Structure formats: C-alpha cells, structure tokens
Amino acid sequence: MRILTPASHDDWNSNGRLVLCNVLKPALVAEIDTAAREIEDWAECGGPGLHHFELTDNGRRIARSEDFEPYHPVMSDLLGHGIIPQILSELFGEPATLFKEKINYKHPGGGGFAPHQDATAYRFVDHHISIMMPLDRATQASGCLWFCGRQPTILPHEGGRIDPSWVDAHVWEPIEVGPGDLVFFDSYAPHHSDTNRTDCSRRAVYLTYNRSSDGDFRGTYYEDKRQVLAEASSTERVRISVNDDFLGRPA
Ligand SMILES: O=C(O)CCC(=O)C(=O)O
C-alpha cells in the first residue's frame, strides 16, 4: 500500500521538499530519541561514529554525530526497514539506498547553517533525498530549516555557501516541525537555518538516500569526508561538512 497521496507528490514535484506531520508513532519517536542520546554519549567516551564539537556561549557542545548506522541496532532498523525506506522508494520511483546519516544537535546557542545545497557536498551520486526527523521542536527561534523552492542545478557558491545576491533575491519559508513529523528534501533544494536562540535543544536526525540503481556509496562518502576534514584549513567557522556552510565556532 502506498503512503504518499497524489497531493504529496504534487507538493514534492513543485517545491523539492515535502512536510508530513504526525507520521511517526510516539513509541517509535521515543525509541529514536533514546538511540540519539546513546549516540551522543558515544562522542564523549570514545564510542564509534564521527563526532564534531562547536563552541557555544554555554561552552563546548556537540554539534553533530555521523556514521553511526552500523553500530546502533535501532538506527539500523529504522534506516533499513519500514516507513522511511518506503516513502523514499515512492519519491524515487525505485528502492532507496542509504548514502549517509547524521544527528545535528543544535543545543542552546548551537550554530546555524548558511544557505547551501547539499548536492555540492554529497559527491559520487548526482541526486539524493534527505529526511529531517526532529527530536525536539524546530521553530524559527530554535533554528528550523528554511527553504525557497525546487532548483534543477547547482547555484553559484563559494565553499557550498550560495552567492548572497541569489539568496537575497529569493523568498524563504520557515518549516516549523516537531517530533513525529518528517521533512523530505532534494539535494538541490537550497536551505539554511539559524543559531538556536532558545534554552532548549533542537536535535534532528537527518537521513540521506540515493536511488539503489545509482549504487552504494556510503563507505566511499565517509572515507572521502574524513580526508576532506583532515585537510581543511581552520577558519573562524568549525568544519563539520564537506561544504563550508556550518556557522558554529571551533571548540
Ligand atoms: O540542522 C540544521 O539546522 C541544518 C542542517 C543542514 O542544513 C545540514 O546539515 O546541511
């Protein structure tokens, strides 16, 4: 049985993003929340995964964890079975293969992201779809995502940061969501987010897939990313992505 309606497909085709509200059952959200907290703990105790820190006004905080799928059975199950791969296969029109997975914690004071397209960072495959799965309320104040419509190509950019004149010439829409909701977006969809100005965390799991017929590049992606970050020169921003788009400070 299909999950997406014709109206959802129309929304996706016109906007390059799709918001589905209350699609995850509270028990599943609670299970994912517990898994995310366990992965966050790994960062401080030498556990598996790739973890990045930033300096906030409240001190050194974790900004992101990646590459945890093989090590956490709850995440592994979520990413490989059930509603997530099913919706993706409906959007791609064929089965989906995991490309990468991450948690952006955006704890109070955590940095935002400059306007960018993920396509400039997600090498090896031309087209991806990502899902944002909020674990806390994502509001304008806590640093929700903003989108400005579907784009067919890579826009002018520097280090992944879209040319400010293009950014200023477009209308951006905030997507405020909460636990249980899902936001799907295409790797060409320009998006950005602000610093978390609230006292509460704005954690979100991001899962990125490509068409299975394009191949399995997850291992290649993480190998390349580790090398890019090892070679990145230090700036006033901390590098947590192949794109130089994260606005957090080095810890
Ligand atoms: O989590 C956010 O606020 C934005 C995430 C984002 O754009 C990214 O990780 O590329």
The ligand as a MOL file (V3000), in Angstrom:
LIG
                    3D

  0  0  0     0  0            999 V3000
M  V30 BEGIN CTAB
M  V30 COUNTS 10 9 0 0 0
M  V30 BEGIN ATOM
M  V30 1 O 20.1490 21.2030 11.1770 0
M  V30 2 C 20.1510 22.3090 10.6380 0
M  V30 3 O 19.8100 23.3340 11.2230 0
M  V30 4 C 20.5420 22.4690 9.1880 0
M  V30 5 C 21.1910 21.2510 8.6650 0
M  V30 6 C 21.8140 21.3930 7.3340 0
M  V30 7 O 21.4460 22.2030 6.5090 0
M  V30 8 C 22.8880 20.4730 7.0260 0
M  V30 9 O 23.3070 19.7020 7.9030 0
M  V30 10 O 23.3770 20.5070 5.8630 0
M  V30 END ATOM
M  V30 BEGIN BOND
M  V30 1 2 1 2
M  V30 2 1 2 3
M  V30 3 1 2 4
M  V30 4 1 4 5
M  V30 5 1 5 6
M  V30 6 2 6 7
M  V30 7 1 6 8
M  V30 8 2 8 9
M  V30 9 1 8 10
M  V30 END BOND
M  V30 END CTAB
M  END
